[in-house]
């Protein structure tokens, strides 16, 4: 699974512009797969970008590394299929 995950991470870089919600979803899965549970202090809400990234990562709390990788790969695959 790790090979597919790493390949998906490279492949998505060439994708067309993605909306913020999709980017945050991918970010959350990626961070959970690579770093596991969110271990940073919650940023103040006035720091919108940092707080959104925190929320995306923290929303996957408790998810296994393998599961996060699977979801990331599946989402990237769906994105790339739509862009073909």
Residue pairs with C-beta under 8 A, 6 or more apart in sequence:
1 66
1 69
1 70
1 73
2 69
4 69
4 73
5 33
5 69
5 72
5 73
8 72
8 73
8 76
8 77
9 30
9 72
9 76
11 76
11 80
12 26
12 76
12 79
12 80
15 76
15 79
15 80
15 83
16 83
18 26
18 79
20 52
22 75
22 79
24 52
24 53
24 55
24 56
25 56
25 75
26 72
26 75
26 76
27 53
27 56
27 57
28 56
28 57
28 58
28 59
28 60
29 60
29 68
29 69
29 71
29 72
29 75
30 68
30 72
31 38
31 56
31 57
31 60
32 57
32 60
32 63
32 65
32 68
33 65
33 68
33 69
33 72
35 57
36 65
37 61
37 62
38 54
38 57
38 58
38 60
38 61
40 54
42 51
42 54
42 58
43 50
43 51
43 54
44 51
45 51
60 68
